[in-house]
Amino acid sequence: MKKSRFTETQNMGVLCQAVGMVRALLKLAGLDWPVPDYSTLCRRQKTLAVRIP
């Protein structure tokens, strides 16, 4: 598995931006779906195995 090219601090910013974008897109789509907050994503990211080809 490849290591992320982002540092832990940069990952925080990327995750925060992703959460905001997803919330905005769901709001535009008129969907009232829950979006996990940054801390939940950060905890799950440590156990999530992602393969980048």
PQR file of N, CA, C, O and H, with PARSE charges and radii, in Angstrom:
ATOM      1  N   MET A   1       0.837  -1.174   0.000 -0.4000 1.5000
ATOM      2  CA  MET A   1       0.000   0.000   0.000 -0.0000 2.0000
ATOM      3  C   MET A   1       0.888   1.245   0.000  0.5500 1.7000
ATOM      4  O   MET A   1       1.906   1.293   0.691 -0.5500 1.4000
ATOM      5  N   LYS A   2       0.493   2.240  -0.776 -0.4000 1.5000
ATOM      6  CA  LYS A   2       1.244   3.494  -0.846 -0.0000 2.0000
ATOM      7  C   LYS A   2       0.995   4.342   0.395  0.5500 1.7000
ATOM      8  O   LYS A   2      -0.111   4.374   0.934 -0.5500 1.4000
ATOM      9  H   LYS A   2      -0.334   2.201  -1.337  0.4000 1.0000
ATOM     10  N   LYS A   3       2.027   5.015   0.827 -0.4000 1.5000
ATOM     11  CA  LYS A   3       1.874   5.984   1.915 -0.0000 2.0000
ATOM     12  C   LYS A   3       1.242   7.253   1.359  0.5500 1.7000
ATOM     13  O   LYS A   3       1.459   7.607   0.200 -0.5500 1.4000
ATOM     14  H   LYS A   3       2.925   4.989   0.389  0.4000 1.0000
ATOM     15  N   SER A   4       0.459   7.935   2.187 -0.4000 1.5000
ATOM     16  CA  SER A   4      -0.142   9.196   1.777 -0.0000 2.0000
ATOM     17  C   SER A   4       0.950  10.242   1.580  0.5500 1.7000
ATOM     18  O   SER A   4       1.933  10.269   2.321 -0.5500 1.4000
ATOM     19  H   SER A   4       0.282   7.647   3.129  0.4000 1.0000
ATOM     20  N   ARG A   5       0.776  11.093   0.589 -0.4000 1.5000
ATOM     21  CA  ARG A   5       1.762  12.146   0.369 -0.0000 2.0000
ATOM     22  C   ARG A   5       1.473  13.361   1.246  0.5500 1.7000
ATOM     23  O   ARG A   5       2.217  14.341   1.218 -0.5500 1.4000
ATOM     24  H   ARG A   5      -0.022  11.071  -0.013  0.4000 1.0000
ATOM     25  N   PHE A   6       0.396  13.298   2.022 -0.4000 1.5000
ATOM     26  CA  PHE A   6       0.029  14.393   2.908 -0.0000 2.0000
ATOM     27  C   PHE A   6       0.499  14.110   4.324  0.5500 1.7000
ATOM     28  O   PHE A   6       0.526  12.957   4.755 -0.5500 1.4000
ATOM     29  H   PHE A   6      -0.209  12.502   2.045  0.4000 1.0000
ATOM     30  N   THR A   7       0.867  15.156   5.047 -0.4000 1.5000
ATOM     31  CA  THR A   7       1.191  14.996   6.460 -0.0000 2.0000
ATOM     32  C   THR A   7      -0.112  14.899   7.235  0.5500 1.7000
ATOM     33  O   THR A   7      -1.186  15.132   6.679 -0.5500 1.4000
ATOM     34  H   THR A   7       0.845  16.093   4.697  0.4000 1.0000
ATOM     35  N   GLU A   8      -0.026  14.559   8.505 -0.4000 1.5000
ATOM     36  CA  GLU A   8      -1.234  14.425   9.324 -0.0000 2.0000
ATOM     37  C   GLU A   8      -2.002  15.746   9.402  0.5500 1.7000
ATOM     38  O   GLU A   8      -3.232  15.747   9.381 -0.5500 1.4000
ATOM     39  H   GLU A   8       0.846  14.370   8.956  0.4000 1.0000
ATOM     40  N   THR A   9      -1.290  16.864   9.492 -0.4000 1.5000
ATOM     41  CA  THR A   9      -1.939  18.176   9.542 -0.0000 2.0000
ATOM     42  C   THR A   9      -2.645  18.478   8.231  0.5500 1.7000
ATOM     43  O   THR A   9      -3.750  19.021   8.232 -0.5500 1.4000
ATOM     44  H   THR A   9      -0.290  16.864   9.509  0.4000 1.0000
ATOM     45  N   GLN A  10      -2.020  18.134   7.119 -0.4000 1.5000
ATOM     46  CA  GLN A  10      -2.653  18.360   5.823 -0.0000 2.0000
ATOM     47  C   GLN A  10      -3.872  17.459   5.662  0.5500 1.7000
ATOM     48  O   GLN A  10      -4.872  17.875   5.077 -0.5500 1.4000
ATOM     49  H   GLN A  10      -1.123  17.693   7.118  0.4000 1.0000
ATOM     50  N   ASN A  11      -3.803  16.228   6.176 -0.4000 1.5000
ATOM     51  CA  ASN A  11      -4.952  15.332   6.124 -0.0000 2.0000
ATOM     52  C   ASN A  11      -6.138  15.948   6.844  0.5500 1.7000
ATOM     53  O   ASN A  11      -7.272  15.833   6.380 -0.5500 1.4000
ATOM     54  H   ASN A  11      -2.991  15.890   6.652  0.4000 1.0000
ATOM     55  N   MET A  12      -5.891  16.602   7.976 -0.4000 1.5000
ATOM     56  CA  MET A  12      -6.955  17.240   8.727 -0.0000 2.0000
ATOM     57  C   MET A  12      -7.665  18.270   7.855  0.5500 1.7000
ATOM     58  O   MET A  12      -8.894  18.320   7.821 -0.5500 1.4000
ATOM     59  H   MET A  12      -4.969  16.696   8.353  0.4000 1.0000
ATOM     60  N   GLY A  13      -6.891  19.086   7.153 -0.4000 1.5000
ATOM     61  CA  GLY A  13      -7.487  20.102   6.281 -0.0000 2.0000
ATOM     62  C   GLY A  13      -8.260  19.486   5.136  0.5500 1.7000
ATOM     63  O   GLY A  13      -9.338  19.963   4.782 -0.5500 1.4000
ATOM     64  H   GLY A  13      -5.893  19.045   7.180  0.4000 1.0000
ATOM     65  N   VAL A  14      -7.713  18.423   4.549 -0.4000 1.5000
ATOM     66  CA  VAL A  14      -8.384  17.748   3.439 -0.0000 2.0000
ATOM     67  C   VAL A  14      -9.697  17.136   3.906  0.5500 1.7000
ATOM     68  O   VAL A  14     -10.711  17.243   3.217 -0.5500 1.4000
ATOM     69  H   VAL A  14      -6.837  18.035   4.837  0.4000 1.0000
ATOM     70  N   LEU A  15      -9.686  16.494   5.079 -0.4000 1.5000
ATOM     71  CA  LEU A  15     -10.915  15.890   5.597 -0.0000 2.0000
ATOM     72  C   LEU A  15     -11.962  16.950   5.932  0.5500 1.7000
ATOM     73  O   LEU A  15     -13.146  16.770   5.647 -0.5500 1.4000
ATOM     74  H   LEU A  15      -8.863  16.408   5.639  0.4000 1.0000
ATOM     75  N   CYS A  16     -11.528  18.045   6.531 -0.4000 1.5000
ATOM     76  CA  CYS A  16     -12.470  19.125   6.860 -0.0000 2.0000
ATOM     77  C   CYS A  16     -13.100  19.698   5.589  0.5500 1.7000
ATOM     78  O   CYS A  16     -14.298  19.977   5.557 -0.5500 1.4000
ATOM     79  H   CYS A  16     -10.567  18.191   6.762  0.4000 1.0000
ATOM     80  N   GLN A  17     -12.296  19.870   4.555 -0.4000 1.5000
ATOM     81  CA  GLN A  17     -12.810  20.376   3.289 -0.0000 2.0000
ATOM     82  C   GLN A  17     -13.785  19.389   2.664  0.5500 1.7000
ATOM     83  O   GLN A  17     -14.819  19.784   2.125 -0.5500 1.4000
ATOM     84  H   GLN A  17     -11.322  19.644   4.582  0.4000 1.0000
ATOM     85  N   ALA A  18     -13.455  18.118   2.737 -0.4000 1.5000
ATOM     86  CA  ALA A  18     -14.328  17.084   2.164 -0.0000 2.0000
ATOM     87  C   ALA A  18     -15.676  17.048   2.886  0.5500 1.7000
ATOM     88  O   ALA A  18     -16.722  16.930   2.247 -0.5500 1.4000
ATOM     89  H   ALA A  18     -12.615  17.797   3.175  0.4000 1.0000
ATOM     90  N   VAL A  19     -15.650  17.148   4.211 -0.4000 1.5000
ATOM     91  CA  VAL A  19     -16.891  17.160   4.992 -0.0000 2.0000
ATOM     92  C   VAL A  19     -17.752  18.351   4.578  0.5500 1.7000
ATOM     93  O   VAL A  19     -18.958  18.206   4.375 -0.5500 1.4000
ATOM     94  H   VAL A  19     -14.801  17.243   4.730  0.4000 1.0000
ATOM     95  N   GLY A  20     -17.142  19.513   4.454 -0.4000 1.5000
ATOM     96  CA  GLY A  20     -17.880  20.703   4.049 -0.0000 2.0000
ATOM     97  C   GLY A  20     -18.468  20.573   2.661  0.5500 1.7000
ATOM     98  O   GLY A  20     -19.607  20.978   2.430 -0.5500 1.4000
ATOM     99  H   GLY A  20     -16.163  19.630   4.619  0.4000 1.0000
ATOM    100  N   MET A  21     -17.704  20.010   1.729 -0.4000 1.5000
ATOM    101  CA  MET A  21     -18.189  19.849   0.365 -0.0000 2.0000
ATOM    102  C   MET A  21     -19.362  18.868   0.308  0.5500 1.7000
ATOM    103  O   MET A  21     -20.358  19.115  -0.373 -0.5500 1.4000
ATOM    104  H   MET A  21     -16.778  19.681   1.916  0.4000 1.0000
ATOM    105  N   VAL A  22     -19.233  17.768   1.021 -0.4000 1.5000
ATOM    106  CA  VAL A  22     -20.313  16.780   1.029 -0.0000 2.0000
ATOM    107  C   VAL A  22     -21.577  17.373   1.635  0.5500 1.7000
ATOM    108  O   VAL A  22     -22.671  17.181   1.106 -0.5500 1.4000
ATOM    109  H   VAL A  22     -18.425  17.568   1.574  0.4000 1.0000
ATOM    110  N   ARG A  23     -21.430  18.092   2.739 -0.4000 1.5000
ATOM    111  CA  ARG A  23     -22.609  18.735   3.359 -0.0000 2.0000
ATOM    112  C   ARG A  23     -23.267  19.717   2.392  0.5500 1.7000
ATOM    113  O   ARG A  23     -24.492  19.760   2.284 -0.5500 1.4000
ATOM    114  H   ARG A  23     -20.541  18.248   3.168  0.4000 1.0000
ATOM    115  N   ALA A  24     -22.448  20.508   1.688 -0.4000 1.5000
ATOM    116  CA  ALA A  24     -22.993  21.485   0.746 -0.0000 2.0000
ATOM    117  C   ALA A  24     -23.707  20.795  -0.419  0.5500 1.7000
ATOM    118  O   ALA A  24     -24.783  21.226  -0.834 -0.5500 1.4000
ATOM    119  H   ALA A  24     -21.453  20.473   1.776  0.4000 1.0000
ATOM    120  N   LEU A  25     -23.112  19.734  -0.940 -0.4000 1.5000
ATOM    121  CA  LEU A  25     -23.737  19.009  -2.051 -0.0000 2.0000
ATOM    122  C   LEU A  25     -25.053  18.363  -1.633  0.5500 1.7000
ATOM    123  O   LEU A  25     -26.027  18.389  -2.386 -0.5500 1.4000
ATOM    124  H   LEU A  25     -22.238  19.384  -0.604  0.4000 1.0000
ATOM    125  N   LEU A  26     -25.083  17.787  -0.437 -0.4000 1.5000
ATOM    126  CA  LEU A  26     -26.324  17.191   0.044 -0.0000 2.0000
ATOM    127  C   LEU A  26     -27.402  18.251   0.250  0.5500 1.7000
ATOM    128  O   LEU A  26     -28.576  18.013  -0.034 -0.5500 1.4000
ATOM    129  H   LEU A  26     -24.292  17.766   0.175  0.4000 1.0000
ATOM    130  N   LYS A  27     -27.005  19.408   0.739 -0.4000 1.5000
ATOM    131  CA  LYS A  27     -27.965  20.502   0.932 -0.0000 2.0000
ATOM    132  C   LYS A  27     -28.510  20.966  -0.413  0.5500 1.7000
ATOM    133  O   LYS A  27     -29.713  21.190  -0.550 -0.5500 1.4000
ATOM    134  H   LYS A  27     -26.051  19.601   0.970  0.4000 1.0000
ATOM    135  N   LEU A  28     -27.630  21.113  -1.412 -0.4000 1.5000
ATOM    136  CA  LEU A  28     -28.071  21.519  -2.753 -0.0000 2.0000
ATOM    137  C   LEU A  28     -29.019  20.487  -3.366  0.5500 1.7000
ATOM    138  O   LEU A  28     -29.948  20.839  -4.093 -0.5500 1.4000
ATOM    139  H   LEU A  28     -26.653  20.932  -1.301  0.4000 1.0000
ATOM    140  N   ALA A  29     -28.775  19.217  -3.064 -0.4000 1.5000
ATOM    141  CA  ALA A  29     -29.622  18.148  -3.590 -0.0000 2.0000
ATOM    142  C   ALA A  29     -30.923  18.002  -2.803  0.5500 1.7000
ATOM    143  O   ALA A  29     -31.796  17.217  -3.173 -0.5500 1.4000
ATOM    144  H   ALA A  29     -28.020  18.931  -2.473  0.4000 1.0000
ATOM    145  N   GLY A  30     -31.043  18.761  -1.719 -0.4000 1.5000
ATOM    146  CA  GLY A  30     -32.259  18.700  -0.909 -0.0000 2.0000
ATOM    147  C   GLY A  30     -32.347  17.446  -0.057  0.5500 1.7000
ATOM    148  O   GLY A  30     -33.438  17.030   0.333 -0.5500 1.4000
ATOM    149  H   GLY A  30     -30.334  19.398  -1.418  0.4000 1.0000
ATOM    150  N   LEU A  31     -31.209  16.848   0.229 -0.4000 1.5000
ATOM    151  CA  LEU A  31     -31.182  15.617   1.023 -0.0000 2.0000
ATOM    152  C   LEU A  31     -30.780  15.925   2.458  0.5500 1.7000
ATOM    153  O   LEU A  31     -29.847  16.690   2.702 -0.5500 1.4000
ATOM    154  H   LEU A  31     -30.323  17.186  -0.088  0.4000 1.0000
ATOM    155  N   ASP A  32     -31.486  15.327   3.393 -0.4000 1.5000
ATOM    156  CA  ASP A  32     -31.203  15.536   4.813 -0.0000 2.0000
ATOM    157  C   ASP A  32     -30.476  14.317   5.366  0.5500 1.7000
ATOM    158  O   ASP A  32     -30.940  13.673   6.307 -0.5500 1.4000
ATOM    159  H   ASP A  32     -32.244  14.705   3.195  0.4000 1.0000
ATOM    160  N   TRP A  33     -29.331  14.012   4.768 -0.4000 1.5000
ATOM    161  CA  TRP A  33     -28.540  12.856   5.173 -0.0000 2.0000
ATOM    162  C   TRP A  33     -27.463  13.296   6.152  0.5500 1.7000
ATOM    163  O   TRP A  33     -26.900  14.381   6.005 -0.5500 1.4000
ATOM    164  H   TRP A  33     -28.954  14.535   4.003  0.4000 1.0000
ATOM    165  N   PRO A  34     -27.171  12.471   7.149 -0.5600 1.5000
ATOM    166  CA  PRO A  34     -26.097  12.819   8.094  0.2800 2.0000
ATOM    167  C   PRO A  34     -24.718  12.669   7.448  0.5500 1.7000
ATOM    168  O   PRO A  34     -24.487  11.766   6.643 -0.5500 1.4000
ATOM    169  N   VAL A  35     -23.826  13.559   7.813 -0.4000 1.5000
ATOM    170  CA  VAL A  35     -22.439  13.506   7.343 -0.0000 2.0000
ATOM    171  C   VAL A  35     -21.558  13.394   8.583  0.5500 1.7000
ATOM    172  O   VAL A  35     -21.647  14.229   9.484 -0.5500 1.4000
ATOM    173  H   VAL A  35     -24.014  14.292   8.467  0.4000 1.0000
ATOM    174  N   PRO A  36     -20.702  12.361   8.635 -0.5600 1.5000
ATOM    175  CA  PRO A  36     -19.835  12.225   9.812  0.2800 2.0000
ATOM    176  C   PRO A  36     -18.926  13.445   9.966  0.5500 1.7000
ATOM    177  O   PRO A  36     -18.466  14.019   8.978 -0.5500 1.4000
ATOM    178  N   ASP A  37     -18.677  13.827  11.203 -0.4000 1.5000
ATOM    179  CA  ASP A  37     -17.799  14.971  11.429 -0.0000 2.0000
ATOM    180  C   ASP A  37     -16.340  14.559  11.259  0.5500 1.7000
ATOM    181  O   ASP A  37     -16.025  13.382  11.084 -0.5500 1.4000
ATOM    182  H   ASP A  37     -19.050  13.361  12.005  0.4000 1.0000
ATOM    183  N   TYR A  38     -15.472  15.538  11.312 -0.4000 1.5000
ATOM    184  CA  TYR A  38     -14.043  15.322  11.066 -0.0000 2.0000
ATOM    185  C   TYR A  38     -13.450  14.264  11.987  0.5500 1.7000
ATOM    186  O   TYR A  38     -12.714  13.385  11.538 -0.5500 1.4000
ATOM    187  H   TYR A  38     -15.728  16.495  11.453  0.4000 1.0000
ATOM    188  N   SER A  39     -13.771  14.348  13.283 -0.4000 1.5000
ATOM    189  CA  SER A  39     -13.139  13.429  14.236 -0.0000 2.0000
ATOM    190  C   SER A  39     -13.531  11.970  13.962  0.5500 1.7000
ATOM    191  O   SER A  39     -12.714  11.066  14.135 -0.5500 1.4000
ATOM    192  H   SER A  39     -14.369  15.061  13.648  0.4000 1.0000
ATOM    193  N   THR A  40     -14.771  11.744  13.538 -0.4000 1.5000
ATOM    194  CA  THR A  40     -15.203  10.394  13.194 -0.0000 2.0000
ATOM    195  C   THR A  40     -14.441   9.889  11.984  0.5500 1.7000
ATOM    196  O   THR A  40     -13.976   8.750  11.970 -0.5500 1.4000
ATOM    197  H   THR A  40     -15.435  12.479  13.397  0.4000 1.0000
ATOM    198  N   LEU A  41     -14.311  10.729  10.967 -0.4000 1.5000
ATOM    199  CA  LEU A  41     -13.572  10.334   9.771 -0.0000 2.0000
ATOM    200  C   LEU A  41     -12.105  10.077  10.084  0.5500 1.7000
ATOM    201  O   LEU A  41     -11.500   9.148   9.548 -0.5500 1.4000
ATOM    202  H   LEU A  41     -14.689  11.655  10.978  0.4000 1.0000
ATOM    203  N   CYS A  42     -11.546  10.895  10.942 -0.4000 1.5000
ATOM    204  CA  CYS A  42     -10.136  10.755  11.305 -0.0000 2.0000
ATOM    205  C   CYS A  42      -9.896   9.421  12.001  0.5500 1.7000
ATOM    206  O   CYS A  42      -8.915   8.739  11.708 -0.5500 1.4000
ATOM    207  H   CYS A  42     -12.038  11.649  11.377  0.4000 1.0000
ATOM    208  N   ARG A  43     -10.785   9.042  12.923 -0.4000 1.5000
ATOM    209  CA  ARG A  43     -10.647   7.757  13.615 -0.0000 2.0000
ATOM    210  C   ARG A  43     -10.789   6.598  12.631  0.5500 1.7000
ATOM    211  O   ARG A  43     -10.024   5.635  12.693 -0.5500 1.4000
ATOM    212  H   ARG A  43     -11.582   9.597  13.161  0.4000 1.0000
ATOM    213  N   ARG A  44     -11.759   6.683  11.727 -0.4000 1.5000
ATOM    214  CA  ARG A  44     -11.991   5.601  10.770 -0.0000 2.0000
ATOM    215  C   ARG A  44     -10.871   5.521   9.740  0.5500 1.7000
ATOM    216  O   ARG A  44     -10.570   4.440   9.234 -0.5500 1.4000
ATOM    217  H   ARG A  44     -12.380   7.465  11.676  0.4000 1.0000
ATOM    218  N   GLN A  45     -10.257   6.647   9.430 -0.4000 1.5000
ATOM    219  CA  GLN A  45      -9.198   6.674   8.430 -0.0000 2.0000
ATOM    220  C   GLN A  45      -8.027   5.804   8.856  0.5500 1.7000
ATOM    221  O   GLN A  45      -7.354   5.220   8.006 -0.5500 1.4000
ATOM    222  H   GLN A  45     -10.502   7.525   9.842  0.4000 1.0000
ATOM    223  N   LYS A  46      -7.774   5.707  10.140 -0.4000 1.5000
ATOM    224  CA  LYS A  46      -6.641   4.923  10.636 -0.0000 2.0000
ATOM    225  C   LYS A  46      -6.830   3.433  10.372  0.5500 1.7000
ATOM    226  O   LYS A  46      -5.845   2.703  10.261 -0.5500 1.4000
ATOM    227  H   LYS A  46      -8.321   6.181  10.830  0.4000 1.0000
ATOM    228  N   THR A  47      -8.073   2.967  10.269 -0.4000 1.5000
ATOM    229  CA  THR A  47      -8.330   1.548  10.043 -0.0000 2.0000
ATOM    230  C   THR A  47      -8.806   1.249   8.632  0.5500 1.7000
ATOM    231  O   THR A  47      -9.015   0.085   8.291 -0.5500 1.4000
ATOM    232  H   THR A  47      -8.873   3.561  10.359  0.4000 1.0000
ATOM    233  N   LEU A  48      -8.981   2.259   7.815 -0.4000 1.5000
ATOM    234  CA  LEU A  48      -9.474   2.081   6.464 -0.0000 2.0000
ATOM    235  C   LEU A  48      -8.301   1.828   5.530  0.5500 1.7000
ATOM    236  O   LEU A  48      -7.387   2.647   5.429 -0.5500 1.4000
ATOM    237  H   LEU A  48      -8.811   3.204   8.092  0.4000 1.0000
ATOM    238  N   ALA A  49      -8.335   0.702   4.858 -0.4000 1.5000
ATOM    239  CA  ALA A  49      -7.277   0.360   3.913 -0.0000 2.0000
ATOM    240  C   ALA A  49      -7.708   0.775   2.500  0.5500 1.7000
ATOM    241  O   ALA A  49      -8.680   0.247   1.960 -0.5500 1.4000
ATOM    242  H   ALA A  49      -9.078   0.037   4.940  0.4000 1.0000
ATOM    243  N   VAL A  50      -6.988   1.709   1.922 -0.4000 1.5000
ATOM    244  CA  VAL A  50      -7.303   2.198   0.576 -0.0000 2.0000
ATOM    245  C   VAL A  50      -6.131   1.880  -0.328  0.5500 1.7000
ATOM    246  O   VAL A  50      -4.987   2.213  -0.019 -0.5500 1.4000
ATOM    247  H   VAL A  50      -6.199   2.139   2.361  0.4000 1.0000
ATOM    248  N   ARG A  51      -6.417   1.237  -1.442 -0.4000 1.5000
ATOM    249  CA  ARG A  51      -5.365   0.910  -2.408 -0.0000 2.0000
ATOM    250  C   ARG A  51      -5.391   1.940  -3.519  0.5500 1.7000
ATOM    251  O   ARG A  51      -6.422   2.144  -4.161 -0.5500 1.4000
ATOM    252  H   ARG A  51      -7.347   0.967  -1.693  0.4000 1.0000
ATOM    253  N   ILE A  52      -4.276   2.580  -3.744 -0.4000 1.5000
ATOM    254  CA  ILE A  52      -4.151   3.552  -4.807 -0.0000 2.0000
ATOM    255  C   ILE A  52      -3.308   2.917  -5.913  0.5500 1.7000
ATOM    256  O   ILE A  52      -2.130   2.626  -5.702 -0.5500 1.4000
ATOM    257  H   ILE A  52      -3.439   2.415  -3.223  0.4000 1.0000
ATOM    258  N   PRO A  53      -3.906   2.699  -7.098 -0.5600 1.5000
ATOM    259  CA  PRO A  53      -3.153   2.035  -8.176  0.2800 2.0000
ATOM    260  C   PRO A  53      -1.994   2.881  -8.691  0.5500 1.7000
ATOM    261  O   PRO A  53      -1.273   2.457  -9.594 -0.5500 1.4000
TER
END
